[in-house]
Amino acid sequence: MKIETRLFVYLAPFFVAMGIIYGFITSWQEPVGFLGMPLLGALVAMIGAYLALTARRIDARPEDDENGEIADGAGDQGVYAPWSWWPLVIAAAAALAFLGLAVGWWVLYFGFVVGVIGLVGWVFEFSRGQHAH
């Protein structure tokens, strides 16, 4: 996680500096740029800090080893549902939500309900109850 941490931590001062330079160039008349870019720098710094704290807690990954081989990263990378239909439900909910922005706000509520159903279904897809074995 060294590369990711450095990327985010080094970009944070860049965005803050660019926001200040942008403010000078526009004579502080355009508020979105000179406020947005330093805020983006703060967000990038928060991600970098999270990655730095996470890198301390976990062991070094195969990607962090300069002399690592591709085979070092072999094995299970996580549990994924290859035939899950729930992402399709969430995509339909997003489509309904954007349709609601174009057509009418009442459609947005249907998109929200479908989205909550899809998200709960996706999160609890493999759940078989509290005492399942």
C-alpha positions as CSV (number, residue, x, y, z in Angstrom):
1,M,0.0,0.0,0.0
2,K,3.0,2.2,-0.1
3,I,2.4,3.4,-3.7
4,E,-1.2,4.2,-3.1
5,T,-0.5,6.1,0.1
6,R,2.2,8.2,-1.5
7,L,0.0,8.9,-4.5
8,F,-2.8,10.4,-2.3
9,V,-0.6,12.1,0.3
10,Y,1.6,13.8,-2.4
11,L,-1.4,14.9,-4.4
12,A,-3.1,16.7,-1.4
13,P,-0.7,19.7,-1.3
14,F,-0.8,19.9,-5.1
15,F,-4.6,20.4,-5.1
16,V,-4.4,23.0,-2.2
17,A,-1.7,24.9,-4.1
18,M,-3.6,24.8,-7.3
19,G,-6.7,26.1,-5.6
20,I,-4.8,29.1,-4.2
21,I,-3.2,29.8,-7.6
22,Y,-6.6,29.5,-9.3
23,G,-7.9,32.0,-6.8
24,F,-5.2,34.5,-7.6
25,I,-5.7,34.0,-11.4
26,T,-9.4,34.6,-11.1
27,S,-9.0,37.4,-8.6
28,W,-11.1,35.4,-6.1
29,Q,-14.3,36.1,-8.2
30,E,-15.1,32.5,-9.0
31,P,-15.8,30.7,-5.7
32,V,-16.2,27.1,-7.0
33,G,-12.6,26.7,-8.1
34,F,-10.7,28.2,-5.3
35,L,-12.9,26.5,-2.7
36,G,-13.4,23.2,-4.5
37,M,-9.7,22.4,-5.2
38,P,-8.5,22.8,-1.6
39,L,-11.5,20.7,-0.5
40,L,-10.5,18.1,-3.0
41,G,-7.0,18.3,-1.5
42,A,-8.5,17.6,1.9
43,L,-10.5,14.6,0.6
44,V,-7.4,13.2,-1.0
45,A,-5.5,13.7,2.2
46,M,-8.1,11.8,4.2
47,I,-7.9,8.9,1.7
48,G,-4.1,9.0,2.1
49,A,-4.3,9.0,5.8
50,Y,-6.7,6.1,5.8
51,L,-4.3,4.1,3.5
52,A,-1.3,5.0,5.7
53,L,-3.1,3.8,8.9
54,T,-4.3,0.6,7.1
55,A,-0.8,-0.1,5.8
56,R,0.5,-0.1,9.4
57,R,-2.1,-2.7,10.5
58,I,-1.8,-5.2,7.7
59,D,1.1,-7.2,6.5
60,A,2.9,-6.2,3.3
61,R,1.1,-7.2,0.2
62,P,2.8,-9.0,-2.7
63,E,2.5,-5.7,-4.7
64,D,4.6,-3.9,-2.2
65,D,7.6,-6.3,-2.6
66,E,10.1,-4.9,-5.2
67,N,11.3,-8.4,-6.0
68,G,7.9,-10.1,-5.8
69,E,6.7,-12.5,-8.4
70,I,3.3,-12.7,-10.0
71,A,2.7,-16.1,-8.4
72,D,3.1,-14.4,-4.9
73,G,-0.4,-12.9,-5.4
74,A,-2.1,-16.2,-6.3
75,G,-5.0,-17.5,-4.3
76,D,-8.4,-16.3,-3.2
77,Q,-8.9,-12.6,-3.4
78,G,-12.3,-12.5,-1.8
79,V,-15.8,-13.9,-2.0
80,Y,-17.8,-12.7,-5.0
81,A,-21.2,-13.7,-6.3
82,P,-20.6,-14.4,-10.0
83,W,-24.3,-15.0,-10.8
84,S,-25.9,-12.3,-8.6
85,W,-28.9,-10.4,-10.0
86,W,-28.8,-7.7,-7.3
87,P,-26.4,-5.4,-9.2
88,L,-29.0,-5.3,-12.0
89,V,-31.7,-4.3,-9.5
90,I,-29.4,-1.5,-8.2
91,A,-28.8,-0.4,-11.8
92,A,-32.5,-0.3,-12.4
93,A,-32.9,1.8,-9.3
94,A,-30.3,4.3,-10.5
95,A,-32.0,4.5,-13.9
96,L,-35.3,5.2,-12.1
97,A,-33.7,7.9,-10.0
98,F,-32.2,9.6,-13.0
99,L,-35.5,9.3,-14.8
100,G,-37.1,10.9,-11.8
101,L,-34.8,13.9,-12.2
102,A,-35.8,14.3,-15.8
103,V,-39.5,13.5,-15.6
104,G,-40.7,14.2,-12.1
105,W,-39.7,14.0,-8.5
106,W,-42.3,11.4,-7.8
107,V,-40.4,8.8,-9.9
108,L,-37.3,9.4,-7.7
109,Y,-39.1,7.9,-4.7
110,F,-39.8,4.7,-6.6
111,G,-36.1,4.6,-7.5
112,F,-35.2,5.0,-3.9
113,V,-37.4,2.2,-2.8
114,V,-36.1,-0.2,-5.5
115,G,-32.5,0.9,-4.5
116,V,-33.0,0.1,-0.9
117,I,-34.5,-3.3,-1.8
118,G,-31.6,-4.1,-4.1
119,L,-29.0,-3.0,-1.6
120,V,-30.4,-5.0,1.2
121,G,-30.7,-8.0,-1.1
122,W,-27.1,-7.7,-2.3
123,V,-25.7,-7.3,1.3
124,F,-27.7,-10.2,2.7
125,E,-27.3,-12.5,-0.4
126,F,-25.3,-15.1,1.4
127,S,-26.9,-14.7,4.8
128,R,-28.8,-17.7,6.0
129,G,-29.8,-16.4,9.4
130,Q,-28.1,-15.7,12.7
131,H,-27.4,-19.3,13.6
132,A,-26.7,-20.8,10.2
133,H,-23.8,-23.1,9.8
